[in-house]
């Protein structure tokens, strides 16, 4: 069962950026002319909009297809950590920046900052 709050109304649409944005999940830049997704909905009587890069949107849909669970928008990476899809190993300096995944569909593209992709 999903623990996140479900919206009363929800829409997801793909568009091209007319100006720069930031992905609500990985916080990477969405450049002008780049495709991205707008996820908008009505939560507790308030309209909210989230912008996701194509990569995070794909990872989010894959996660939902595998687990049959939702995730709080803006917290996809934390949800992957909580679900043990990705784990953090400490390096020699005891700094937590070595990420691992046992999922055959998930790729760690960068460790610090963490950047994920699909295989």
Secondary structure, DSSP 8 states (H G I E B T S, - for coil): ---S---SEEEEEEEE-SS-EE-TTT--EE-TT-EEEEEEEEETTEEEEEEEEHHHHHHHHHHHHHH-----TT-HHHHHHHTTSEEEEE-TT--EEEEEE--TTEEEEEETTEEEEE-
